Amino acid sequence: MNLPNFENNNELNLMQQCPVCHTTRRVIRASVLEEDETRRLLYLTCPTCQSSVIMLIFLGVFGIDSIGLLTDLLPLEVLKYKELPELNANDLLDLYLTLHNNKLLSAFKE
């Protein structure tokens, strides 16, 4: 099974409703950021509110699956940050301790 070919297609019917403005639109602007035989990384933009979603479409065990993430990144930033190493539990713990030790967490609680 192969994924559909999104080449030269700027308008795809991937989302029925914008996750931000909830406008029901069948046409969302989409750009293919990366693709291979089993995955497509797409950047979708709502024509009404200009919010953006990063969507990964891939071949799963039971057919085609997708994961979407609301973002404020631009397409080039998505590609740039995609190449960075993955965060692990120690990275998150370090961030928490830094915020806690500098009393930055208490600012969010007020």
GIQUI-V840847 format. One record per residue. RES is the residue in three letters. SS is DSSP state (H for helix, E for strand, L for the rest). PSI is psi in degrees with one decimal (999 if undefined). OMEGA is omega in radians with two decimals (999 if undefined). Layout:
RES & SS & PSI & OMEGA
RES & SS & PSI & OMEGA
This chain:
MET & L & 133.8 & 3.10
ASN & L & 153.9 & 3.05
LEU & L & 154.7 & 3.05
PRO & L & 149.8 & 3.11
ASN & L & 118.0 & -3.11
PHE & L & 7.4 & -3.08
GLU & L & 137.2 & 3.11
ASN & L & 31.0 & 3.13
ASN & L & 105.7 & -3.11
ASN & L & -7.7 & -3.12
GLU & E & 113.5 & -3.11
LEU & E & 146.2 & 3.10
ASN & L & 65.8 & -3.06
LEU & L & -35.3 & -3.11
MET & L & 134.8 & 3.13
GLN & L & -23.3 & -3.08
GLN & E & 138.0 & 3.10
CYS & L & 133.7 & -3.14
PRO & L & -13.3 & -3.11
VAL & L & -60.1 & -3.06
CYS & L & -7.8 & 3.11
HIS & L & 18.3 & 3.05
THR & L & 130.0 & 3.09
THR & E & 108.0 & -3.14
ARG & L & 138.2 & 3.07
ARG & L & -20.6 & -3.07
VAL & L & 120.2 & 3.07
ILE & E & 135.0 & 3.09
ARG & E & 133.4 & -3.11
ALA & E & 141.5 & 3.04
SER & E & 136.5 & 3.07
VAL & E & 117.2 & 3.14
LEU & E & -37.3 & 3.12
GLU & E & 150.5 & 3.08
GLU & E & 150.3 & 2.95
ASP & L & -164.8 & -3.05
GLU & L & -25.6 & -3.05
THR & L & -5.2 & -3.09
ARG & E & 150.0 & 2.98
ARG & E & 129.5 & 3.04
LEU & E & 115.7 & -3.05
LEU & E & 153.8 & 3.06
TYR & E & 112.5 & -3.07
LEU & E & 142.0 & 3.13
THR & E & 132.1 & 3.08
CYS & L & 127.4 & -3.14
PRO & L & -16.9 & -3.12
THR & L & -53.8 & -3.04
CYS & L & -4.7 & 3.13
GLN & L & 15.2 & 3.05
SER & L & 157.5 & -3.04
SER & E & 149.8 & 3.11
VAL & E & 135.3 & 2.97
ILE & E & 128.9 & -3.12
MET & E & 131.5 & 3.03
LEU & E & 121.0 & 3.07
ILE & E & 129.3 & -3.05
PHE & E & 161.1 & 3.06
LEU & E & 117.2 & 3.10
GLY & E & -174.4 & -3.13
VAL & L & -38.0 & -3.06
PHE & L & 16.8 & 3.13
GLY & E & -152.9 & -3.10
ILE & E & 129.8 & 3.09
ASP & E & 163.5 & 3.07
SER & E & 152.7 & 3.07
ILE & E & 131.3 & 3.13
GLY & E & 149.3 & -3.13
LEU & E & 121.0 & 3.07
LEU & E & 137.9 & -3.05
THR & E & 156.6 & 2.96
ASP & L & 7.5 & 3.11
LEU & L & 151.4 & 2.98
LEU & L & 160.6 & -3.11
PRO & H & -42.9 & 3.14
LEU & H & -33.3 & 3.10
GLU & H & -37.1 & 3.09
VAL & H & -47.7 & -3.13
LEU & H & -38.4 & 3.14
LYS & H & -50.8 & -3.08
TYR & H & -21.8 & 3.10
LYS & H & -28.3 & -3.09
GLU & L & -9.2 & 3.14
LEU & L & 155.1 & 3.11
PRO & L & 153.0 & 3.14
GLU & L & 149.0 & 3.02
LEU & L & 148.3 & 3.05
ASN & L & 179.9 & -3.08
ALA & H & -37.4 & 3.12
ASN & H & -36.4 & 3.08
ASP & H & -43.9 & -3.14
LEU & H & -38.7 & 3.09
LEU & H & -42.5 & 3.08
ASP & H & -42.6 & 3.12
LEU & H & -46.2 & 3.12
TYR & H & -47.9 & -3.11
LEU & H & -39.2 & 3.10
THR & H & -46.7 & 3.12
LEU & H & -42.5 & -3.12
HIS & H & -47.0 & -3.09
ASN & H & -28.6 & 3.11
ASN & L & 10.5 & 3.11
LYS & L & 28.3 & 3.12
LEU & L & -25.7 & 3.13
LEU & H & -34.7 & -3.12
SER & H & -26.6 & 3.10
ALA & H & -29.8 & 3.12
PHE & H & -23.8 & -3.09
LYS & H & -19.8 & -3.07
GLU & L & 999 & 999
